Amino acid sequence: MRSFPGWAPGVRRVEVIEGALGPGMVSEWEVSVLGLRRRISSTLVEAEAPRLLRWTYEGPVRGWGECAIKDRGEGALAEFKTELRPAEPVLEKLTSSLPARNVAHNHLKRCLTRLGRVVSENGGGVRVGPLAAA
């Protein structure tokens, strides 16, 4: 992804550790959140460029993620879904508090707004949040 990880503060390093670009590729992510640094392994499960990516997380955080890109008239809709579960007791305790969840939610929105501005020719046209009812 263009300018990655510059648009994702907290991601210190990403390195492909196994496989070629595509399904089965394993990468290691070094992330820093709320003063805690952790290494997380991610396996790319599905890749249908440029429309769909699915991956899993293993390590101190476990779960999955997905990004689907759809044409929407003059623009595009990038829909991200993720499920993360802390595997370490200290992370589980930290993420169980409402303030920590709010910080994580706001951080993710800022990251996605930055990503939208990086890939968009019209940075002002970037919106992060649920789709407006039609």
Protein Blocks (a to p, Z undefined) as FASTA:
>chain_A
ZZiaklmghiabdcdfedcedehiacdddddeehiacddddddfbdcdfkbccdddedjb
gcddddddddehjbccdddddddddfbfklmmmmmpmklmmmmmmmmmmmmmmmmmmmpc
blmlpccdddddZZ
